Amino acid sequence: MKSNPAIVWLRQDFRILRNEALSFATNNHANVSAIYIFKKKKFDNKREAQKWWIYESLKNFKFDLEKYNVNLEIASYNTYQDFFEKYSKKNLSFYWNKIYEPDYINFDRKISKFLKNKNISYKIFKGNILNEYQEVTKKDNTPFKVFTHFWNTAEPIYIKKEFRKKISLKKSLKKIKILETSNKLETILPKKKWFKKFHNYWTPSEKKGLEILNKFVENQIMNYGENRDIPGVFGTSRISPYLANGQINVETAWDVCENIKSKSRGYRKYINELGWREFSHSLINYFPSMLKGNLRKEFDNFPWVKNNQHLIAWKKGFTGYPIVDAGMRELNETGWMHNRVRMITGSFLVKHLRIHWMEGEKYFRNCLLDFNEANNVSGWQWVAGCGADAAPYFRIFNPVLQGEKFDKDGEYVKKWVPELKNSPIKFIHKPWEMTKEIQESYKILIGIDYPKPIVNHANARQEALKAFSKIKK
Ligand SMILES: Cc1cc2nc3c(=O)[nH]c(=O)nc-3n(C[C@H](O)[C@H](O)[C@H](O)COP(=O)(O)OP(=O)(O)OC[C@H]3O[C@@H](n4cnc5c(N)ncnc54)[C@H](O)[C@@H]3O)c2cc1C
């Protein structure tokens, strides 16, 4: 046991279970402090919803850490480098887990050099992933761009890793304080109070995350294959914010699934989705330029449209297409949106409105509690057709048919677009088709109580295809 104090740099790993940096530090040092560095610039007007999640996570995690005599301190710096400049002292050791985003990986490289030069002890551990992205390549060592091929290689690699032990934490001798001043937690919260409703839907703690995961695997995973596309039912696990912020390690999710005795189609589908998460992380690390632009360069010539009115209508959920509006309103109120509806709303933005996918990416990043750089950018490029293994641009979702197929009884729309809750089911996904008399009898006046569609589907489709034909040449 080393007598010098250790710092565990908490980043996206608010968990006790399978937190390698924390386990290592507490098992090797008598005294440990966990430090979260809040980089305001990274979050302000960019990741507002996640500020609430982090605030709540820190509050809950502080309590969990106290059981191990580990203090949780909060620092606020413009850059991580500033923190290391100030606190890199010989008597301290530093530990943290990787985050598989190019900026973090680059920083880890840079700071490793810095710490080595100063002869300061540090260690970086595997992060929240099944395989390190460098472990999964084609035979010629190039990265995969097709999901099935990627996962056919990646899954067996992970399964073959026999020894994935869980190390438990050791109690520190006493609680120590490293920072001269620890910031107040409240400084992290967004200024605008729109996050207040998140409490109705989420509890950002490790305990809650594991409870949701276990319940889902026990009771719902067997129906995941059928229910995962129906936004009106609880058909998916909703663990994404817990994975994105590290309350759950994906290896734990994998293990819980593996413990099921009879493996259903639902199980298989679910494991595949964890595979998509791996795939996106691999993509952004091998092709970091996709964080700033199209992976498929021919899309650089796509004639995107700038239309602020349309963009605002989309963000607020007033496009006149009920399934699109329901999705955007679910996002605005809960900080989460169902995957099927992410695809529909995304497609509407980039195809019906022909607004650049990066506008959508930016908005989702700001509003999603589960924002994850890899999944978000890959999700958007998949929708726009400019990513790897993406939906072809010419396949244009019809929002009415999508609604009728995946929200047959209109439950989802009625929940999030209450103006339409009395609409006859026949019109729930195309309320503009109601005659004046029907509108009056149901008290839903189109253009007054609920907007007229901001674009006509058939025309928008033609325009999108025309625009696409320009980049094909
Ligand atoms: C435009 C767009 C943007 C997206 N942005 C994000 C994002 O910022 N963060 C995020 O975690 N996911 C994102 N996704 C992927 C997906 O929508 C969410 O992971 C999923 O809806 C989360 O809900 P769940 O936990 O109930 O998922 P489940 O269906 O229960 O799946 C379990 C887990 O598998 C992973 N997963 C599921 N679907 C996908 C997918 N298509 N791609 C990658 N991983 C997946 C997630 O980690 C998820 O928590 C995006 C998808 C699209 C189309």
The ligand as a Tripos MOL2 file, in Angstrom:
@<TRIPOS>MOLECULE
LIG
   53    58     1     0     0
SMALL
NO_CHARGES

@<TRIPOS>ATOM
      1 C1        -29.9280   10.9470  -34.9880 C.3       1 LIG1
      2 C2        -29.5240   10.0170  -33.8510 C.ar      1 LIG1
      3 C3        -28.8130   10.5280  -32.7740 C.ar      1 LIG1
      4 C4        -28.4330    9.6850  -31.7140 C.ar      1 LIG1
      5 N1        -27.7180   10.2140  -30.6650 N.ar      1 LIG1
      6 C5        -27.3180    9.4040  -29.6490 C.ar      1 LIG1
      7 C6        -26.5680    9.9070  -28.5450 C.ar      1 LIG1
      8 O1        -26.1960   11.0690  -28.4860 O.2       1 LIG1
      9 N2        -26.2540    9.0480  -27.5460 N.ar      1 LIG1
     10 C7        -26.6090    7.7220  -27.5750 C.ar      1 LIG1
     11 O2        -26.2810    6.9760  -26.6430 O.2       1 LIG1
     12 N3        -27.2800    7.2180  -28.6220 N.ar      1 LIG1
     13 C8        -27.6650    8.0040  -29.6500 C.ar      1 LIG1
     14 N4        -28.3780    7.4700  -30.6990 N.ar      1 LIG1
     15 C9        -28.6120    6.0120  -30.7500 C.3       1 LIG1
     16 C10       -29.9230    5.5360  -30.0910 C.3       1 LIG1
     17 O3        -31.0020    6.3000  -30.5390 O.3       1 LIG1
     18 C11       -29.8920    5.5850  -28.5740 C.3       1 LIG1
     19 O4        -28.7250    4.9500  -28.1020 O.3       1 LIG1
     20 C12       -31.0880    4.8340  -27.9710 C.3       1 LIG1
     21 O5        -32.2830    5.4210  -28.4090 O.3       1 LIG1
     22 C13       -31.0020    4.8850  -26.4600 C.3       1 LIG1
     23 O6        -32.1280    4.3290  -25.8660 O.3       1 LIG1
     24 P1        -32.0520    2.9530  -25.0610 P.3       1 LIG1
     25 O7        -31.0070    3.0260  -24.0280 O.co2     1 LIG1
     26 O8        -33.4360    2.6450  -24.6350 O.co2     1 LIG1
     27 O9        -31.5940    1.9640  -26.2020 O.3       1 LIG1
     28 P2        -31.7150    0.3810  -26.3190 P.3       1 LIG1
     29 O10       -32.4870    0.1200  -27.5550 O.co2     1 LIG1
     30 O11       -32.2130   -0.2120  -25.0780 O.co2     1 LIG1
     31 O12       -30.2080   -0.0650  -26.6110 O.3       1 LIG1
     32 C14       -29.2640   -0.3000  -25.5650 C.3       1 LIG1
     33 C15       -28.0250    0.5310  -25.7770 C.3       1 LIG1
     34 O13       -27.4090    0.2070  -27.0280 O.3       1 LIG1
     35 C16       -26.8500    1.3860  -27.6030 C.3       1 LIG1
     36 N5        -27.5390    1.7070  -28.8580 N.ar      1 LIG1
     37 C17       -28.8220    1.4650  -29.1860 C.ar      1 LIG1
     38 N6        -29.0880    1.8810  -30.4330 N.ar      1 LIG1
     39 C18       -27.9420    2.4060  -30.9070 C.ar      1 LIG1
     40 C19       -27.5560    3.0030  -32.1400 C.ar      1 LIG1
     41 N7        -28.3940    3.1200  -33.1620 N.pl3     1 LIG1
     42 N8        -26.2840    3.4350  -32.2720 N.ar      1 LIG1
     43 C20       -25.3940    3.3070  -31.2740 C.ar      1 LIG1
     44 N9        -25.6980    2.7440  -30.0760 N.ar      1 LIG1
     45 C21       -26.9510    2.3070  -29.9030 C.ar      1 LIG1
     46 C22       -27.0840    2.5290  -26.6190 C.3       1 LIG1
     47 O14       -25.9400    2.6850  -25.8190 O.3       1 LIG1
     48 C23       -28.2790    2.0190  -25.8350 C.3       1 LIG1
     49 O15       -28.3730    2.5860  -24.5500 O.3       1 LIG1
     50 C24       -28.7720    8.3090  -31.7680 C.ar      1 LIG1
     51 C25       -29.4810    7.8160  -32.8660 C.ar      1 LIG1
     52 C26       -29.8600    8.6560  -33.8950 C.ar      1 LIG1
     53 C27       -30.6350    8.0960  -35.0460 C.3       1 LIG1
@<TRIPOS>BOND
     1     1     2 1
     2     2     3 ar
     3     2    52 ar
     4     3     4 ar
     5     4     5 ar
     6     4    50 ar
     7     5     6 ar
     8     6     7 ar
     9     6    13 1
    10     7     8 2
    11     7     9 ar
    12     9    10 ar
    13    10    11 2
    14    10    12 ar
    15    12    13 ar
    16    13    14 ar
    17    14    15 1
    18    14    50 ar
    19    15    16 1
    20    16    17 1
    21    16    18 1
    22    18    19 1
    23    18    20 1
    24    20    21 1
    25    20    22 1
    26    22    23 1
    27    23    24 1
    28    24    25 2
    29    24    26 1
    30    24    27 1
    31    27    28 1
    32    28    29 2
    33    28    30 1
    34    28    31 1
    35    31    32 1
    36    32    33 1
    37    33    34 1
    38    33    48 1
    39    34    35 1
    40    35    36 1
    41    35    46 1
    42    36    37 ar
    43    36    45 ar
    44    37    38 ar
    45    38    39 ar
    46    39    40 ar
    47    39    45 ar
    48    40    41 1
    49    40    42 ar
    50    42    43 ar
    51    43    44 ar
    52    44    45 ar
    53    46    47 1
    54    46    48 1
    55    48    49 1
    56    50    51 ar
    57    51    52 ar
    58    52    53 1
@<TRIPOS>SUBSTRUCTURE
     1 LIG1         1 GROUP 0 **** ****
